[in-house]
Amino acid sequence: MQPTLPLTLPTPFTISHIEPENYRTVTIVLDGQIDAYPGQFIMAWLPRFDEKPFSLVSANPITLMVTAVGPFSRLVHALQPGDRLWLRGPFGRGYHRPATQTRLALVGGGYGVAPLLWLAQTTLPEVDSITAVIGARTAADLLYADRFQQLAAQHSHLTLLTTTEDGSAGITGRVTDALLPLATTHALDGIYACGPHGMLAALQTLGQQYQIPSQLSWEAYMRCGIGICGACEHDGQVLCLDGPVLAHAA
């Protein structure tokens, strides 16, 4: 196993195995571990090509979800078990649950679901209830629903809801449509989410309307990971240092 100290320089890890998730997404498990917590991210590097940020699905072993959306992620998809991927990190601020929040909604849009399974796993022993909401455009785009279902089978206070914009699975509509009944009945005291900006903005508005604090992981183009370049500025904050998870009051 690799050392668990924070990695200040790119450090090679060997791919242990790769799990297909859907037509464009895989989960990659590496041969090491790192000191991190849900919501933090790492920078993955391929020599002589590029470096990109990825949320951690797990820190022990290091696990990443990779969706083929650009040249870098497609090259990562071409890797095989036994190949190496270079990492540095972890970076940023992840999720921190106040003790007063015991009825949570964990909301993932598209591949934004990546850090939420780990958050659910670590939080379930400490809370009264978790409602996981996974949203996507179509049933084929839903990610980690099976993993959440397996977790729900082991923990009766975890409920899984899925939404699709085309109605091909779960609730027809968006994640806010699934959350609205819980918000209006005051069944939540914390929203934790990761996904596209539009989804996060809608969740922030919903939280403010129904007085539910939220912690939202904002996506951004991160280059340095250490707050120097400013590429990931969002509303006056540098997400690689101040985020990517930002707390929003009710």
C-alpha positions as CSV (number, residue, x, y, z in Angstrom):
1,M,0.0,0.0,0.0
2,Q,1.1,3.5,-0.7
3,P,1.7,6.0,2.2
4,T,-1.3,8.0,3.4
5,L,0.5,11.4,3.8
6,P,-0.8,14.3,1.6
7,L,0.8,14.1,-1.8
8,T,2.4,17.4,-2.7
9,L,3.9,16.0,-5.9
10,P,2.3,13.6,-8.4
11,T,2.7,10.1,-7.1
12,P,2.1,7.0,-9.1
13,F,-0.5,4.5,-8.1
14,T,-1.3,1.2,-9.9
15,I,-4.8,0.5,-11.1
16,S,-6.2,-2.6,-9.2
17,H,-9.4,-3.0,-11.1
18,I,-12.0,-1.1,-13.2
19,E,-15.7,-1.4,-12.8
20,P,-18.0,-0.3,-15.7
21,E,-21.0,1.8,-14.5
22,N,-22.7,2.9,-17.7
23,Y,-22.0,3.6,-21.3
24,R,-19.5,6.3,-20.5
25,T,-18.5,6.0,-16.9
26,V,-16.2,3.7,-15.0
27,T,-15.1,3.4,-11.4
28,I,-11.3,3.0,-11.0
29,V,-9.8,1.5,-7.8
30,L,-6.1,2.1,-7.2
31,D,-3.6,0.2,-5.0
32,G,-3.3,2.7,-2.2
33,Q,-5.0,4.9,0.3
34,I,-4.9,8.6,1.3
35,D,-5.9,10.7,4.3
36,A,-9.1,12.4,3.1
37,Y,-12.8,12.8,3.9
38,P,-15.9,13.0,1.7
39,G,-16.1,16.0,-0.6
40,Q,-12.4,16.5,-1.0
41,F,-10.7,15.9,-4.4
42,I,-7.4,14.9,-6.0
43,M,-5.6,16.0,-9.1
44,A,-4.9,13.1,-11.5
45,W,-2.0,13.4,-13.9
46,L,-1.0,11.6,-17.1
47,P,2.7,12.4,-17.9
48,R,3.2,14.5,-21.0
49,F,-0.5,15.2,-21.4
50,D,-2.6,16.9,-18.7
51,E,-3.9,17.0,-15.1
52,K,-7.5,17.1,-14.0
53,P,-9.5,17.2,-10.7
54,F,-11.6,14.2,-9.5
55,S,-13.8,13.8,-6.5
56,L,-12.9,10.9,-4.3
57,V,-15.4,8.0,-4.2
58,S,-13.3,6.5,-1.4
59,A,-9.9,7.1,0.2
60,N,-9.2,3.5,1.3
61,P,-8.6,2.2,-1.3
62,I,-8.4,5.3,-3.5
63,T,-11.4,5.2,-5.8
64,L,-12.4,7.5,-8.6
65,M,-15.4,7.8,-10.8
66,V,-14.3,8.8,-14.4
67,T,-16.8,9.8,-17.0
68,A,-15.6,10.1,-20.6
69,V,-16.4,13.7,-21.4
70,G,-13.1,15.0,-22.8
71,P,-9.6,14.1,-24.1
72,F,-8.1,13.5,-20.6
73,S,-10.9,11.4,-19.3
74,R,-11.0,9.3,-22.5
75,L,-7.3,8.6,-22.0
76,V,-8.0,7.5,-18.5
77,H,-10.7,5.2,-19.8
78,A,-8.1,3.6,-22.0
79,L,-6.0,2.5,-19.0
80,Q,-6.1,-1.1,-17.9
81,P,-5.5,-2.8,-14.5
82,G,-1.7,-2.7,-13.9
83,D,-1.3,0.7,-15.6
84,R,-0.4,3.7,-13.5
85,L,-2.1,7.0,-12.7
86,W,-0.3,9.8,-10.9
87,L,-2.1,11.7,-8.1
88,R,-1.6,14.6,-5.8
89,G,-3.8,15.8,-3.0
90,P,-6.2,15.6,-1.3
91,F,-7.3,19.2,-1.7
92,G,-10.2,21.4,-0.7
93,R,-12.8,21.4,2.0
94,G,-15.4,18.6,2.0
95,Y,-18.6,18.0,3.9
96,H,-18.8,18.7,7.6
97,R,-22.1,17.8,9.3
98,P,-23.1,19.8,12.4
99,A,-24.4,17.5,15.2
100,T,-27.8,19.2,15.0
101,Q,-28.4,17.9,11.5
102,T,-29.7,14.4,11.7
103,R,-32.3,14.2,8.9
104,L,-30.3,14.6,5.7
105,A,-30.8,14.7,1.9
106,L,-27.9,13.6,-0.2
107,V,-28.4,14.8,-3.7
108,G,-26.3,13.9,-6.8
109,G,-26.8,15.1,-10.3
110,G,-25.1,13.0,-13.1
111,Y,-21.5,12.2,-12.1
112,G,-21.9,14.6,-9.2
113,V,-23.0,11.5,-7.2
114,A,-19.4,10.5,-6.9
115,P,-18.6,11.7,-3.3
116,L,-22.1,11.0,-1.9
117,L,-21.9,7.2,-1.4
118,W,-18.9,7.6,0.8
119,L,-20.6,10.4,2.7
120,A,-23.6,8.2,3.2
121,Q,-21.5,5.3,4.4
122,T,-19.6,7.4,7.0
123,T,-22.7,9.4,8.1
124,L,-25.3,6.6,8.5
125,P,-24.3,5.5,12.0
126,E,-24.6,9.1,13.3
127,V,-28.0,10.3,11.9
128,D,-31.7,9.5,12.1
129,S,-32.4,9.4,8.4
130,I,-30.8,9.9,5.0
131,T,-32.8,10.4,1.8
132,A,-30.5,9.9,-1.2
133,V,-31.7,11.5,-4.4
134,I,-29.9,10.6,-7.7
135,G,-30.9,12.6,-10.8
136,A,-30.0,12.2,-14.4
137,R,-31.4,12.9,-17.9
138,T,-32.3,9.3,-18.6
139,A,-32.2,5.9,-16.9
140,A,-29.0,5.1,-18.8
141,D,-27.3,8.1,-17.2
142,L,-28.1,7.2,-13.6
143,L,-25.0,6.4,-11.6
144,Y,-24.5,4.4,-8.4
145,A,-28.2,3.7,-7.9
146,D,-27.4,0.0,-7.4
147,R,-24.7,0.8,-4.8
148,F,-27.1,3.0,-2.9
149,Q,-29.8,0.3,-3.1
150,Q,-27.3,-2.2,-1.6
151,L,-26.5,0.2,1.2
152,A,-30.2,0.9,1.8
153,A,-30.8,-2.9,2.2
154,Q,-28.4,-2.8,5.1
155,H,-29.7,0.4,6.7
156,S,-33.4,0.9,7.1
157,H,-33.0,4.6,7.7
158,L,-31.6,5.2,4.2
159,T,-34.1,5.8,1.4
160,L,-33.2,6.1,-2.3
161,L,-35.1,8.2,-4.8
162,T,-34.2,8.5,-8.4
163,T,-35.3,11.1,-10.9
164,T,-35.0,11.3,-14.7
165,E,-35.9,14.2,-16.9
166,D,-37.4,11.9,-19.5
167,G,-39.3,9.8,-17.1
168,S,-37.5,6.6,-18.0
169,A,-36.8,5.7,-14.3
170,G,-38.0,6.9,-11.0
171,I,-39.7,10.2,-10.5
172,T,-40.2,12.2,-13.7
173,G,-38.5,15.6,-13.4
174,R,-35.5,16.9,-11.5
175,V,-34.1,16.3,-8.0
176,T,-35.9,19.3,-6.6
177,D,-39.2,17.6,-7.5
178,A,-38.2,14.7,-5.3
179,L,-37.1,16.9,-2.5
180,L,-40.1,19.3,-2.4
181,P,-42.4,17.0,-0.5
182,L,-39.7,16.5,2.2
183,A,-39.0,20.2,2.4
184,T,-42.6,21.2,2.7
185,T,-43.3,18.7,5.5
186,H,-40.1,19.8,7.4
187,A,-38.6,16.3,7.2
188,L,-35.1,17.6,6.5
189,D,-32.6,19.7,8.4
190,G,-29.6,19.4,6.0
191,I,-29.1,19.2,2.2
192,Y,-25.7,17.9,0.9
193,A,-25.2,17.9,-2.8
194,C,-22.9,17.7,-5.8
195,G,-23.7,18.3,-9.4
196,P,-24.2,20.9,-12.1
197,H,-24.4,24.6,-11.2
198,G,-28.0,24.9,-12.2
199,M,-29.0,22.0,-9.9
200,L,-27.0,23.4,-7.0
201,A,-28.5,26.9,-7.5
202,A,-32.0,25.4,-7.4
203,L,-31.1,23.5,-4.2
204,Q,-29.7,26.6,-2.6
205,T,-32.9,28.4,-3.4
206,L,-35.1,25.6,-2.1
207,G,-33.0,25.4,1.1
208,Q,-33.4,29.1,1.7
209,Q,-37.1,29.0,1.0
210,Y,-37.8,26.2,3.5
211,Q,-35.0,27.1,6.0
212,I,-32.8,24.1,5.4
213,P,-29.1,24.7,5.5
214,S,-27.2,23.3,2.6
215,Q,-23.6,22.2,1.8
216,L,-23.0,22.2,-2.0
217,S,-20.0,21.0,-3.9
218,W,-19.5,23.4,-6.8
219,E,-17.8,22.2,-9.9
220,A,-15.1,24.4,-11.4
221,Y,-12.1,24.3,-13.7
222,M,-9.2,23.6,-11.3
223,R,-5.6,23.9,-12.5
224,C,-3.2,24.3,-9.6
225,G,-5.3,22.9,-6.7
226,I,-3.6,25.2,-4.2
227,G,-5.2,28.6,-4.7
228,I,-2.6,30.2,-6.8
229,C,-4.0,30.4,-10.3
230,G,-7.5,31.6,-9.5
231,A,-9.1,29.5,-12.3
232,C,-11.7,28.1,-9.9
233,E,-13.0,31.4,-8.5
234,H,-16.7,31.3,-7.6
235,D,-18.6,34.2,-6.0
236,G,-15.3,35.7,-4.6
237,Q,-14.1,32.3,-3.3
238,V,-11.4,30.0,-4.6
239,L,-13.0,26.6,-4.7
240,C,-9.8,24.5,-4.5
241,L,-9.2,26.1,-1.1
242,D,-12.5,27.5,0.2
243,G,-14.5,24.7,-1.4
244,P,-15.4,22.8,-3.4
245,V,-18.0,22.3,-0.7
246,L,-19.5,25.6,0.4
247,A,-22.0,25.9,3.3
248,H,-25.1,28.0,2.7
249,A,-27.2,29.2,5.5
250,A,-31.0,28.7,5.4
